[in-house]
Amino acid sequence: MVAPFEVIEVDEMIAACNGGGGPLGHPRVYLNLAPTGRHECPYCSRQYVNRALAQANGGTGARDVVLPAANQPGADRPSESPAPRQPGEP
């Protein structure tokens, strides 16, 4: 078994992936984590894992870094799409 590119834990059963956004991103896809609680993005190979199911099954089983959930307060992740600048803003 090959380790996934990245493992991202989420609290929901549906995850949205855009490859990290920016010029290296890909079109946004929605991944259904049911019934196993995990799913790999077909574009970037990031693996999304439902946090509750991972804990119930004894961890993610991944050998890679586990990133914080994107919706977790204080998570050190860039926003998916920054707000557009208004005329006159620096």
C-alpha positions in Angstrom: 0.0 0.0 0.0 1.4 3.4 -1.0 1.1 6.3 1.5 -1.3 9.1 0.4 0.2 12.4 -0.7 -1.5 14.2 2.3 -4.1 13.2 4.8 -6.7 15.8 5.9 -9.0 15.1 8.7 -12.5 16.6 8.5 -15.6 16.5 10.7 -18.1 16.1 7.9 -18.9 13.2 5.6 -18.5 15.3 2.5 -15.2 17.1 1.8 -14.4 19.8 -0.8 -10.9 19.7 -2.4 -9.5 22.3 -4.7 -5.9 21.1 -4.6 -4.8 24.0 -2.4 -6.0 26.7 -4.7 -3.8 29.1 -6.6 -2.0 28.2 -9.8 -1.2 24.7 -8.6 -4.8 23.9 -7.7 -7.5 22.0 -9.6 -11.3 22.4 -10.1 -13.2 22.0 -6.8 -14.6 18.5 -6.3 -16.8 17.3 -3.5 -15.9 13.9 -2.1 -18.4 11.6 -0.3 -16.5 9.9 2.5 -19.3 7.3 3.1 -19.3 4.4 3.9 -15.6 4.0 4.9 -15.0 7.5 6.2 -12.2 8.2 3.8 -11.8 9.1 0.1 -8.9 10.1 -2.1 -9.1 13.1 -4.4 -8.9 12.0 -8.0 -6.9 15.1 -9.0 -4.3 15.6 -6.3 -4.3 12.3 -4.3 -5.0 14.0 -1.0 -6.8 11.6 1.3 -9.8 13.0 3.3 -10.6 11.2 6.5 -13.6 11.7 8.8 -12.1 12.5 12.2 -14.8 10.6 14.2 -14.6 7.4 12.2 -10.7 7.6 12.2 -10.7 7.8 16.0 -13.3 5.0 16.3 -11.1 2.8 14.0 -7.8 3.6 15.9 -6.4 6.4 13.9 -6.0 7.3 10.2 -3.7 4.5 9.3 -1.6 7.0 7.3 2.1 7.3 7.4 2.1 10.9 6.4 1.4 14.2 8.0 -2.1 14.9 9.2 -3.2 18.5 8.7 -5.8 20.3 10.7 -9.4 20.5 9.4 -9.9 23.5 7.2 -12.9 24.6 9.2 -11.2 24.3 12.6 -10.9 27.7 14.3 -7.3 29.0 14.3 -6.2 26.5 11.7 -3.0 27.6 9.9 -4.3 27.2 6.4 -4.8 29.8 3.7 -8.3 30.7 2.9 -9.8 29.0 -0.2 -10.5 32.3 -2.0 -9.5 35.7 -0.6 -12.0 38.5 -0.6 -11.6 40.7 -3.7 -10.0 44.1 -3.0 -12.3 47.1 -3.1 -11.2 50.3 -5.0 -9.1 52.5 -2.8 -7.9 49.6 -0.4 -4.2 49.2 0.0 
